[in-house]
Amino acid sequence: MGEGKQSVKKRSPSWALMLSILSPGFGHVYAGDLKKGVWLFFLQVGGLIVFAKLGYLSTAYGIWLFVVFILCLYSYAILSAVRLALSNKTYELKPYNRWYCYLAILALILTFGQTLISSRGSLLGFELYSIPSRSMMPTLQPDDYIAVDTQDLSLKVGDVVVFRYPNNRQTLLTQRIVALGNDRVAIENGQVILNGEPEIVASVDDSFRRNEVSISMAERVVPEGQVFVLGDWRDNSNDSRYWGTFPESDVIGKVTYIWFSKESNRLGKKINL
């Protein structure tokens, strides 16, 4: 009789809700629908992978669409799990309704999530960063949130890229490519001169290049396989003029969109496309 009582236990809607918040499907496992729980979990993971591999998560609109997808998925999972828990007035515990099974599921969710988040650049082909400084104004402003494509690394002059700072590889910088391997680059009267010709895509307004260092720079030859970058606010940028070039392999990815900003008119702004 005692054993029978232990195997019948009403499901708590509160627990179903909290577990569903941790991950869609977890609340269903708790409430007794293992099949739907597994289906919802893999729908979340599959959606992330599909969006990422199609390149949508390196665009502003793709990120917004994915957020809507996740909100809808979570809303459905939470409501469905709570309703399932409420409908089970009495519930016979399944083999997976044990505390150690819940711990194993939680560990799996956390490990899987941490792997995807920490390695999203290499596994999923995108990164998301915020801009901390003014060196790329007016193109990028502090607290702009940018999407970065880490799949397409076919670099060209004019690309705005995220890369590892040569003097401290733990630090990431965002600046514009103005010259690549074997190019000759100089600055004359504030205009970038590339291989003897003015480079229009590297031009900036006069108000962003008033200091002498921004108006004139002797010609330099970029070594093969290296990148020369400048900030768009020439007077307020720590860039290749001061510390030289860096390897193409240190480029993390190309900035594609501003997907969030405090200024509504900057939302969805294209950067490299």
matplotlib code that plots the C-alpha trace (Angstrom):
import matplotlib.pyplot as plt

x = [0.0, 2.8, 4.6, 1.4, 1.0, 4.6, 4.0, 1.0, 1.7, -0.2, 1.8, 2.4, 1.6, 4.2, 6.9, 5.7, 5.9, 9.4, 10.9, 9.4, 11.1, 14.4, 13.8, 10.7, 9.8, 11.3, 7.9, 6.2, 8.7, 7.8, 4.1, 4.3, 4.5, 8.1, 7.5, 6.2, 9.0, 11.7, 10.0, 9.8, 13.5, 14.7, 12.4, 14.2, 17.6, 16.7, 15.3, 18.5, 20.6, 18.5, 18.3, 22.0, 23.1, 20.9, 22.6, 19.5, 21.2, 23.8, 21.0, 18.8, 15.6, 16.6, 17.4, 14.1, 12.2, 14.1, 13.2, 9.5, 9.9, 11.4, 8.8, 6.0, 7.7, 8.2, 4.6, 3.2, 5.5, 4.6, 0.9, 0.8, 2.9, 0.8, -2.5, -1.1, -0.1, -3.6, -5.4, -3.6, -5.6, -3.8, -0.6, 1.4, 5.1, 7.0, 10.6, 11.9, 10.0, 12.9, 15.1, 18.2, 16.6, 15.7, 19.3, 20.6, 18.2, 19.2, 22.9, 22.3, 20.4, 23.1, 26.0, 24.3, 23.3, 26.8, 28.4, 26.2, 26.6, 30.4, 31.1, 28.4, 30.9, 32.5, 29.5, 26.6, 28.4, 27.4, 28.3, 26.6, 28.5, 27.9, 30.0, 31.8, 33.6, 33.2, 36.1, 33.7, 31.3, 29.2, 28.9, 28.7, 27.9, 28.4, 25.7, 24.9, 24.3, 25.8, 25.4, 28.6, 28.9, 31.6, 31.0, 31.9, 35.5, 36.2, 37.7, 37.7, 38.5, 35.6, 34.5, 33.8, 35.3, 35.6, 39.2, 41.6, 43.7, 47.4, 48.7, 46.1, 44.4, 41.7, 40.5, 38.2, 38.1, 35.7, 37.2, 37.2, 39.6, 41.3, 44.1, 45.0, 48.1, 50.5, 48.5, 50.2, 48.3, 48.8, 46.7, 46.9, 44.9, 42.7, 41.9, 43.0, 45.2, 45.2, 47.7, 48.1, 44.3, 41.8, 39.8, 36.2, 34.8, 37.4, 36.4, 35.0, 33.6, 36.0, 34.7, 36.0, 39.6, 40.9, 44.1, 47.4, 47.7, 44.3, 45.2, 48.6, 50.3, 53.4, 52.8, 53.1, 53.1, 50.9, 52.6, 50.9, 48.2, 47.9, 45.1, 45.4, 42.4, 41.2, 38.4, 35.8, 36.4, 40.1, 40.8, 39.5, 40.7, 43.5, 44.1, 46.8, 48.4, 49.7, 50.3, 50.5, 48.8, 47.5, 46.9, 43.7, 43.3, 42.6, 39.4, 36.4, 33.8, 32.2, 29.7, 26.4, 23.7, 22.8, 20.1, 19.5, 20.2, 18.9, 18.1, 15.1, 16.3, 19.4, 17.6, 18.2, 20.9, 23.1, 26.8, 28.7, 25.9]
y = [0.0, 2.4, 1.7, 2.4, 5.8, 6.8, 6.0, 8.3, 12.0, 15.0, 17.2, 20.8, 23.5, 25.8, 23.2, 22.6, 26.4, 26.8, 23.8, 25.0, 28.4, 26.5, 24.9, 24.1, 20.5, 20.1, 20.9, 18.3, 15.6, 16.5, 16.5, 13.1, 13.7, 12.6, 12.5, 16.1, 17.2, 15.8, 17.1, 20.7, 20.6, 19.6, 22.1, 24.8, 23.5, 22.7, 26.2, 27.8, 25.6, 26.2, 30.0, 30.1, 27.9, 29.8, 33.0, 34.6, 35.2, 37.5, 39.8, 42.1, 40.8, 37.2, 37.9, 39.6, 36.7, 34.2, 36.1, 35.9, 32.2, 31.5, 33.6, 31.7, 28.4, 29.2, 30.5, 27.4, 25.1, 26.9, 27.0, 23.4, 22.0, 23.9, 22.6, 19.1, 19.3, 20.7, 17.9, 15.2, 15.0, 11.8, 10.8, 7.6, 8.4, 7.3, 5.9, 9.3, 11.2, 10.9, 13.7, 12.3, 12.1, 15.8, 16.6, 14.7, 16.6, 19.9, 19.1, 18.1, 21.4, 23.5, 21.7, 21.8, 25.5, 26.5, 24.7, 26.5, 29.9, 29.8, 28.3, 29.9, 31.6, 28.4, 26.1, 28.3, 31.0, 34.2, 36.4, 39.2, 42.1, 45.5, 48.6, 50.1, 53.0, 55.9, 55.0, 53.9, 56.8, 57.7, 54.2, 52.5, 54.2, 53.2, 50.7, 49.6, 45.9, 44.3, 41.0, 39.5, 36.9, 34.4, 32.2, 34.5, 35.6, 36.7, 40.0, 43.1, 46.8, 48.6, 45.7, 46.5, 43.6, 42.4, 41.1, 40.3, 43.3, 42.4, 43.8, 41.9, 39.0, 38.8, 42.2, 42.5, 45.6, 46.7, 48.8, 49.2, 47.4, 49.9, 47.7, 44.0, 42.0, 43.6, 46.8, 50.3, 52.6, 56.2, 59.2, 62.5, 65.6, 63.3, 60.9, 57.3, 56.5, 52.9, 51.7, 55.3, 56.0, 57.6, 54.9, 56.2, 53.4, 54.5, 58.2, 60.0, 63.4, 66.3, 66.6, 63.1, 63.8, 67.1, 66.1, 65.9, 62.1, 61.8, 64.1, 62.6, 59.3, 58.2, 55.3, 51.8, 48.4, 45.8, 42.4, 39.4, 37.8, 40.9, 43.5, 47.3, 48.9, 52.4, 53.6, 55.8, 58.6, 59.0, 61.4, 59.1, 55.7, 53.4, 51.5, 50.3, 53.7, 53.1, 49.4, 48.1, 45.3, 41.9, 38.5, 37.8, 34.7, 37.1, 38.4, 37.0, 38.1, 40.8, 43.2, 42.9, 44.8, 46.8, 44.6, 46.8, 50.4, 53.0, 55.1, 53.6, 55.0, 52.8, 49.5, 47.2, 49.4, 47.5, 47.8, 45.6, 44.3]
z = [0.0, 0.9, -2.4, -4.3, -2.6, -3.5, -7.2, -7.5, -7.1, -8.5, -10.9, -9.8, -12.4, -10.8, -11.3, -14.9, -15.5, -14.0, -15.8, -19.1, -18.6, -18.3, -21.6, -23.8, -23.2, -19.7, -18.1, -20.3, -19.2, -15.6, -16.4, -18.0, -21.8, -22.6, -26.4, -26.6, -24.3, -26.5, -29.6, -28.2, -27.0, -30.5, -32.2, -30.2, -31.1, -34.7, -35.1, -33.9, -36.2, -39.2, -38.7, -38.1, -41.0, -43.5, -42.4, -40.9, -37.5, -39.1, -40.2, -38.1, -39.5, -39.1, -35.4, -34.8, -36.5, -34.4, -31.2, -32.3, -33.0, -29.6, -27.7, -29.5, -28.7, -25.1, -24.7, -26.2, -24.1, -20.9, -21.4, -22.7, -19.8, -17.2, -18.7, -18.8, -15.1, -14.1, -16.1, -14.2, -11.0, -10.1, -11.8, -11.7, -11.7, -14.8, -14.6, -15.7, -13.0, -10.6, -9.2, -10.7, -14.1, -13.8, -12.8, -15.8, -18.1, -16.6, -17.0, -20.6, -21.3, -19.7, -21.4, -24.8, -24.4, -23.2, -26.1, -28.7, -27.1, -26.5, -29.9, -32.0, -34.2, -35.4, -35.1, -36.2, -38.2, -36.4, -33.4, -31.6, -30.1, -28.7, -29.6, -26.6, -28.1, -30.6, -33.0, -35.7, -35.6, -37.4, -38.9, -35.5, -32.2, -28.5, -27.5, -31.0, -31.1, -34.2, -36.0, -37.4, -40.1, -39.3, -42.3, -45.2, -44.6, -48.2, -47.2, -49.3, -48.9, -47.2, -45.0, -41.4, -39.4, -35.8, -35.2, -32.4, -31.3, -32.0, -28.8, -26.7, -28.5, -25.8, -26.9, -29.9, -32.1, -34.8, -37.7, -41.5, -43.8, -46.1, -47.4, -47.8, -48.6, -51.1, -51.2, -50.9, -48.6, -47.7, -46.5, -48.4, -47.4, -45.3, -48.2, -48.2, -51.2, -52.2, -54.8, -56.0, -56.3, -53.9, -52.2, -52.0, -49.7, -47.0, -47.2, -44.1, -43.5, -42.8, -39.2, -38.4, -39.7, -38.4, -36.7, -38.5, -38.1, -39.8, -42.7, -43.7, -43.5, -45.5, -47.8, -46.3, -48.0, -46.4, -46.1, -47.8, -45.7, -43.5, -43.0, -42.5, -40.8, -39.8, -37.6, -39.3, -36.7, -37.7, -34.8, -32.2, -33.3, -32.2, -35.5, -37.9, -38.1, -34.6, -34.3, -37.8, -39.6, -38.4, -40.0, -41.9, -39.7, -36.7, -38.3, -36.4, -39.0, -41.0, -39.5, -41.3, -39.5, -36.4, -34.9, -31.8, -30.9, -28.5, -31.6, -33.5, -36.9, -36.6, -36.2, -39.1, -40.6, -43.1, -42.7, -45.2, -47.5]

ax = plt.figure().add_subplot(projection="3d")
ax.plot(x, y, z, "-o")
ax.set_aspect("equal")
plt.show()
